[in-house]
Amino acid sequence: MNFHLGILQSQRDTAVPQFRSRVRSLLLAFFFVIGFSVLLTGCALQKTTPRSFCENLPSYISRIEDYLQQDIQHTPSCNTYNQSEYKELLLSVLQKEATPKELEYEMYALKHLGLVPQTYNYIECIYPAFIRLASAFYIPSNKALVLPNWAEPLPQTVIHELVHHFQNEQLDLTKNNKLRGLFHDSALSLGALLEGDADLVSKKLVQSYPQVFMPDTDLQYEFQPLELNNQECQMPPLLESLFIAQYQKGLRFWEKLYLLKPNLVRNTVLQSLPSETQYILHPERSLDDNSSKNICDRHNSAYSRSLGELIIRTTLSQFMSITESEQIADGLQHDCFMLEPDGQIRWKSTWESEEDAAEFFHALETFKKHQGIILNGTAHQEGNNVLYMATGTQNDLGRL
């Protein structure tokens, strides 16, 4: 609980005897101590423990069911864990989401775009970097809510994770391969879709029932990130911005959708699962057609993923303004970053027009001049396509 002690100093026009002043000071100090003690006792009595969040789950679920007009099929399990157990559980979830080999391929793309420093040990560091930022989490395969036992999560954090359980019952998130991996277009777009939905539901419930979920804002806990054993594993700033964008852009996506279409059926949007960030960044497009035009994942290569509009925006923002990077990336139709069986790295992007492709091509050329070894390859434009081919192979990049 935060206390602010204001000390008021006043001047008297008439002199006060020293003895009288001392007595008054002692009395004020006495009553202050008594009042402060009562206040602390009250805080202790009101304080919510992590365990009680699990005990309050039925009432939380009931509120969510009423808001979503959707009945829960199975109540999720809920437990609190110490830091060691917490890290171990979350690590097991992340390892299922992306194998070391998938992370290795992902690293090639991210380092090529300058989103990860060449010296950053992505494969060893990205899991602990993720774990550090998790104030609570949900395990779809176990249908389990996991809370820290060393801290008090915010009520809206618990609601957020419970919404993921509702999503999982509708979509079975364990079977969605488009969520595999951490930083590529479909993973970021689906992440934004789900996180934005959970954020909006928790936001609306807290606004609707402040007396239930926010009885005293001073009592709310602010999660302190877990310490990293290796400080060099801190998530690079540009990657962290992509991580945070899933929440910020996802919330904006849902809020704008409801403004554009007040009678929007939430479940219909979830079922359609827009798997490109262009639909998250431009919600109006998803009302017309959010079917993916990208066939990248079916490409016959060792690895192929779309990088997408959000990653291209972030890449270009390293050497131009946010507005300029958004204007250029807005013209993207689809793209595919490929690692061929022979180790050759190729990146093909298709744009709405030849003018859009030319803008991106010139941006790539400028980027190469700014970054040196990054994007150390050749690019050329063919109509509304831009093809980039790396100099050397993935093995060369892996030695950087």
C-alpha positions in Angstrom: 0.0 0.0 0.0 1.3 3.4 -0.9 1.2 6.2 1.7 2.0 9.8 1.0 2.9 11.8 4.1 2.4 15.5 3.7 4.0 17.7 6.2 2.3 21.1 6.6 4.3 24.0 8.1 2.3 27.0 9.3 3.4 30.2 10.9 1.6 31.7 13.9 1.1 35.4 14.3 1.2 35.0 18.1 4.0 33.2 20.1 3.2 29.8 21.5 4.9 28.7 24.7 7.5 26.0 24.1 6.0 23.6 26.6 2.6 23.8 25.0 4.1 23.2 21.6 5.9 20.1 22.7 2.8 18.6 24.3 0.8 19.2 21.2 3.5 17.6 19.1 3.6 14.5 21.3 -0.2 14.1 21.2 -0.2 14.5 17.4 2.6 11.9 17.1 0.7 9.5 19.4 -2.5 9.7 17.4 -0.6 9.5 14.1 1.0 6.2 15.2 -2.3 4.8 16.4 -4.0 5.8 13.2 -1.2 4.5 11.0 -1.3 1.1 12.9 -5.0 0.8 12.4 -4.5 1.6 8.7 -1.9 -1.1 8.3 -4.1 -3.6 10.1 -6.9 -2.8 7.8 -4.7 -3.3 4.8 -3.5 -6.6 6.1 -7.1 -7.8 6.6 -8.1 -6.7 3.1 -5.0 -8.0 1.4 -5.7 -10.7 -1.2 -3.4 -13.6 -1.4 -2.5 -15.5 -4.6 -4.2 -18.6 -3.1 -7.5 -16.7 -2.7 -7.6 -15.9 -6.5 -7.9 -19.6 -7.1 -10.6 -19.8 -4.4 -12.5 -17.0 -6.1 -12.3 -18.7 -9.5 -16.0 -19.7 -9.7 -17.2 -16.1 -9.2 -14.7 -14.8 -11.8 -15.9 -17.5 -14.2 -19.5 -16.6 -13.6 -18.8 -13.0 -14.5 -17.0 -13.9 -17.7 -19.8 -16.3 -18.7 -22.4 -13.5 -18.2 -20.3 -11.1 -20.2 -19.5 -13.4 -23.1 -22.8 -15.2 -23.1 -20.9 -18.4 -23.2 -21.0 -21.3 -20.7 -17.8 -22.9 -19.6 -17.5 -26.6 -20.3 -14.8 -27.5 -17.7 -13.5 -25.5 -14.9 -9.7 -25.1 -15.3 -7.4 -26.2 -12.5 -5.7 -23.3 -10.6 -2.5 -23.5 -8.5 0.2 -21.2 -7.2 3.9 -22.1 -7.5 7.2 -20.9 -6.2 9.6 -19.3 -8.6 11.5 -22.4 -9.5 8.4 -24.4 -10.2 6.8 -21.5 -12.1 9.8 -21.1 -14.4 9.9 -24.9 -15.0 6.2 -25.0 -16.0 6.4 -22.1 -18.3 9.6 -23.4 -19.9 7.8 -26.7 -20.7 5.0 -24.7 -22.4 7.4 -22.6 -24.5 9.4 -25.7 -25.5 6.2 -27.2 -27.0 5.6 -24.0 -28.9 9.0 -23.8 -30.6 11.7 -26.5 -30.8 15.4 -25.5 -30.7 15.6 -26.1 -34.5 12.6 -23.8 -35.1 14.3 -21.2 -32.9 17.5 -21.6 -34.9 15.7 -20.9 -38.2 13.8 -18.0 -36.6 17.1 -16.6 -35.4 18.4 -16.4 -39.0 15.5 -14.3 -40.0 15.6 -12.0 -37.0 19.3 -11.4 -37.2 19.1 -10.8 -40.9 16.6 -8.0 -40.2 18.6 -6.4 -37.4 15.8 -7.2 -34.9 18.2 -9.3 -32.8 21.9 -8.2 -32.3 24.4 -10.5 -34.0 25.9 -11.4 -30.6 22.6 -12.3 -29.0 22.3 -16.0 -28.2 18.7 -16.3 -29.3 18.3 -20.1 -28.8 19.6 -20.0 -25.2 18.1 -16.6 -24.2 14.6 -16.3 -25.7 12.9 -18.7 -23.3 14.2 -17.1 -20.1 13.5 -13.7 -21.7 9.9 -14.7 -22.2 9.6 -16.3 -18.7 10.8 -13.1 -17.1 7.8 -11.1 -18.5 5.0 -13.6 -17.5 3.0 -12.4 -14.4 0.7 -15.5 -14.8 -0.1 -17.9 -17.6 -2.5 -20.6 -18.9 -1.5 -24.0 -20.1 -3.9 -25.1 -22.9 -2.9 -28.8 -22.9 -3.5 -29.1 -19.2 -6.4 -26.6 -19.0 -4.5 -25.1 -16.0 -4.1 -21.6 -14.6 -0.7 -20.9 -13.1 -0.1 -18.1 -10.6 3.0 -17.1 -8.7 2.9 -17.7 -4.9 5.4 -15.0 -4.2 3.3 -12.2 -5.5 -0.3 -11.0 -5.8 -1.5 -10.9 -9.4 -3.9 -8.2 -10.5 -7.6 -9.4 -10.7 -7.6 -8.4 -14.4 -4.5 -10.7 -14.9 -6.5 -13.6 -13.6 -9.5 -12.7 -15.8 -7.2 -12.4 -18.8 -5.8 -15.9 -18.3 -9.4 -17.3 -17.7 -10.4 -15.8 -21.0 -7.7 -17.9 -22.6 -9.4 -21.0 -21.1 -12.7 -20.0 -22.8 -10.7 -19.5 -26.1 -9.1 -22.9 -25.7 -12.5 -24.6 -25.2 -13.7 -23.0 -28.4 -10.6 -23.4 -30.6 -8.4 -26.1 -29.0 -5.2 -24.0 -29.1 -3.0 -27.1 -28.8 -3.8 -28.2 -32.3 -3.1 -24.8 -34.1 0.2 -25.1 -35.9 0.0 -21.5 -37.0 0.9 -20.6 -33.4 4.2 -22.5 -33.5 7.2 -20.3 -33.2 7.5 -17.0 -31.5 8.2 -14.1 -33.9 6.7 -14.5 -37.4 3.5 -13.3 -39.0 1.0 -15.9 -38.1 2.2 -16.4 -34.5 2.1 -12.6 -33.9 -1.3 -12.1 -35.6 -2.9 -15.0 -33.7 -1.2 -13.9 -30.5 -2.6 -10.4 -31.0 -6.1 -11.8 -31.7 -6.1 -13.9 -28.5 -4.3 -11.4 -26.2 -6.4 -8.5 -27.5 -9.6 -10.4 -26.8 -8.5 -11.4 -23.3 -7.4 -7.8 -22.6 -10.7 -6.3 -23.8 -12.8 -8.8 -21.7 -10.8 -8.1 -18.6 -10.9 -4.4 -19.2 -14.7 -4.4 -19.6 -15.3 -6.5 -16.6 -13.1 -4.3 -14.3 -15.0 -1.3 -15.7 -18.4 -3.0 -15.1 -17.6 -4.3 -11.6 -15.0 -2.1 -10.1 -16.3 -2.9 -6.6 -15.5 -6.6 -7.2 -12.3 -6.5 -9.2 -10.8 -3.2 -8.0 -12.0 -2.6 -4.4 -8.9 -0.6 -3.5 -6.5 0.4 -6.3 -3.8 1.0 -3.7 -3.8 -2.7 -2.8 -3.2 -3.9 -6.3 0.1 -5.6 -6.9 2.4 -4.6 -9.7 4.3 -7.6 -11.0 8.1 -7.5 -10.6 9.8 -9.3 -13.5 11.7 -12.4 -12.5 15.5 -12.0 -12.4 17.5 -13.4 -15.2 20.5 -15.6 -14.4 22.2 -14.2 -17.4 21.6 -10.4 -17.8 22.8 -10.7 -21.5 19.5 -12.6 -22.1 17.4 -9.5 -21.7 15.0 -9.4 -24.6 16.3 -7.0 -27.3 14.3 -3.8 -27.5 12.9 -4.4 -31.0 11.8 -7.9 -30.0 10.2 -6.6 -26.9 8.3 -4.1 -28.9 6.9 -6.9 -31.1 6.0 -8.9 -28.0 4.1 -5.9 -26.5 2.5 -5.1 -29.8 0.5 -8.3 -29.6 -1.3 -6.8 -26.6 -1.5 -3.2 -27.8 -2.4 -3.9 -31.4 -4.6 -6.8 -30.4 -6.7 -4.6 -28.0 -7.0 -1.9 -30.6 -8.1 -4.5 -33.2 -11.0 -5.7 -31.1 -12.0 -2.2 -30.0 -12.1 -0.9 -33.5 -14.0 -3.9 -34.8 -16.7 -3.3 -32.3 -16.9 0.4 -33.4 -17.1 -0.6 -37.0 -19.6 -3.3 -36.4 -21.4 -2.9 -33.0 -23.3 -6.2 -33.4 -20.2 -8.1 -34.0 -20.2 -11.8 -32.9 -17.0 -12.4 -31.0 -17.0 -16.2 -31.6 -17.3 -15.7 -35.4 -14.1 -13.5 -35.4 -12.2 -16.1 -33.3 -13.3 -18.9 -35.6 -12.0 -17.1 -38.7 -8.6 -16.7 -37.1 -6.9 -14.0 -39.2 -3.4 -15.3 -39.5 -1.7 -12.2 -41.0 -0.8 -9.1 -39.0 -2.1 -6.9 -41.8 -5.6 -7.8 -40.5 -4.7 -6.9 -37.0 -3.2 -3.6 -38.0 -6.1 -2.8 -40.3 -9.2 -4.2 -38.6 -11.5 -2.9 -41.4 -9.9 -5.4 -43.8 -11.0 -8.4 -41.7 -14.6 -7.4 -42.2 -14.3 -7.9 -45.9 -11.8 -10.8 -46.3 -9.4 -12.2 -43.7 -8.6 -15.4 -45.6 -4.8 -15.8 -45.8 -3.4 -15.4 -49.3 0.0 -16.7 -48.1 1.0 -20.2 -49.1 4.5 -19.8 -47.5 4.1 -22.6 -44.9 3.5 -25.1 -47.7 6.8 -24.2 -49.5 9.2 -27.1 -50.0 12.1 -25.8 -48.0 13.8 -26.6 -44.7 12.0 -23.6 -43.2 9.5 -21.1 -44.5 7.6 -18.4 -42.6 5.9 -15.1 -43.5 7.5 -12.2 -41.7 4.5 -10.0 -42.4 3.6 -6.3 -42.1 4.3 -5.8 -38.4 7.8 -7.2 -38.6 8.5 -5.3 -41.8 7.3 -2.1 -40.1 9.6 -2.8 -37.1 12.5 -3.6 -39.4 12.2 -0.3 -41.4 11.7 1.8 -38.2 15.4 1.2 -37.4 16.4 3.9 -39.9 13.2 5.8 -40.8 10.3 7.3 -39.0 7.4 5.2 -37.7 5.0 7.0 -40.2 7.3 6.2 -43.1 7.8 2.6 -42.1 4.0 2.1 -41.8 3.3 3.7 -45.1 5.8 1.4 -46.9 4.8 -1.8 -45.1 1.1 -1.1 -45.7 1.5 -2.1 -49.4 2.5 -5.7 -48.6 0.3 -8.5 -49.9 2.3 -11.4 -48.5 5.9 -12.6 -48.2 7.9 -15.7 -47.5 11.3 -16.0 -45.7 12.8 -19.4 -46.8 15.8 -21.4 -45.8 16.3 -23.9 -48.7 17.6 -27.4 -48.2 21.0 -26.3 -49.6 21.2 -23.6 -46.8 20.5 -20.7 -49.2 18.5 -17.9 -47.6 15.8 -16.3 -49.8 13.1 -13.7 -49.0 10.3 -13.0 -51.5 7.7 -10.4 -50.9 4.7 -9.5 -53.1 3.2 -6.0 -53.0 -0.1 -4.4 -54.0 1.5 -2.5 -56.9 4.9 -2.0 -58.7 5.1 1.4 -57.0 4.7 -0.3 -53.6 7.4 -2.9 -54.5 9.7 -0.1 -55.7 9.3 1.8 -52.4 10.2 -1.4 -50.4 13.1 -2.2 -52.7 14.7 1.2 -52.2 14.0 0.9 -48.5 15.9 -2.4 -48.4 18.9 -0.8 -50.3 19.0 2.1 -47.8 18.7 -0.4 -44.9 21.7 -2.4 -46.2 23.8 0.8 -46.3 22.9 1.6 -42.7 23.3 -1.8 -41.3 26.4 -3.2 -43.0 26.5 -7.0 -42.4 22.8 -7.2 -41.8 21.0 -8.1 -45.1 24.4 -8.7 -46.6 23.0 -10.0 -49.9 21.4 -8.9 -53.1 17.9 -7.7 -53.8 16.0 -7.0 -57.0 12.5 -6.0 -58.1 10.4 -7.9 -60.6 7.1 -6.2 -61.2 5.3 -6.1 -57.8 7.7 -8.7 -56.3 10.9 -8.1 -54.5 13.4 -11.0 -54.1 16.3 -10.9 -51.6 19.0 -13.5 -51.6 21.6 -13.7 -48.9 25.3 -13.8 -49.6 26.4 -17.3 -48.4 24.2 -19.7 -46.5 22.6 -20.1 -43.1 25.8 -21.7 -41.9 27.7 -18.5 -42.6 25.1 -16.5 -40.6 25.2 -19.0 -37.8 28.9 -18.3 -37.3 28.4 -14.6 -36.8 
